[in-house]
Amino acid sequence: MRDPATRDPGRGFAAPIFDSQATYRKLQDALARPGLIQNLDRDGFAAVEGLPLAAAAILLTLADYTTPVWLPRGSEHPAAAWLGFHSGAKATAIPLEASFAFLAKGAEPLLRDFAAGDECYPDRSATVLLECSDFFNGPRIRLHGPGIRTSVDIAPSGLRPGFWQEVETNAERFPLGVDLFFVVGAKIMGLPRTTQITVVETL
């Protein structure tokens, strides 16, 4: 039997430079316009085991050897070898070490467990990718803040109980705090720490 450590980890971007640049532009748009849904699907690119396609694309674009990535079970996660092979990023099971994190539907850790930056370097915070069931069938949340003319409503579903209270607390910490991407398949929605939320309708 082939040693798992030498197994082909799977394909990355078909055109790494072009695909990463195109993905990066969409990530910038998603954070600049909270609530905007972006499609990160790229020709020749497929989801890797343990990660939705959009989460894989984000990590392949942003992570490198200087940015540890929190994954469930750390280096034992099915996508850890793939991520290390294509980006150089190491997987960690310690939230505070992570520059990026992927949380499957309804999973922990809590947002407060990740690095929020500090007074001198608020940019030294984590970006958290949260897998959702969909973008339309959860509690209705109203967004206010930079990038939003008046307000915009979103309704991602499949998030853990108490999650939106965590988001409110995260926004109160500004300029500290984490930035969020909601992930559904190949699609994303950004929610930066600058965005204020109001729970309009619960389920």
RAKATA-V327897 format. One line per field, one symbol per residue. ss: DSSP state (a for helix, b for strand, c for the rest). burial: + if it has 24 or more other C-alpha atoms within 12 Angstrom, else -. A space follows every 50 residues. Layout:
ss = ???
burial = ???
This chain:
ss = cccaaacccccccccaaaaaaaaaaaaaaaaaccccbbbccccccccccc ccaaaaaaaaaaccccccbbcccaaacccaaaaaaaacccbbccaaaccb bbbcccccccaaaccbccccccccbcbbbbbccbcccccbbbbbcccccc cbbbccbcccccaaaaaaaaaaccccccbbbbbbccbbbbbccccbbbbb bcc
burial = ---------++++-----++-+++-+++++++++++++++++--++++-+ +++++++++++++---++++++-+--+++++++++++-+++++-++++++ +++++--++++++++++------++++++++++++--++-+++++-++-- -+++++++++--++-++++++-++-++++++++++++++++++++++++- ---
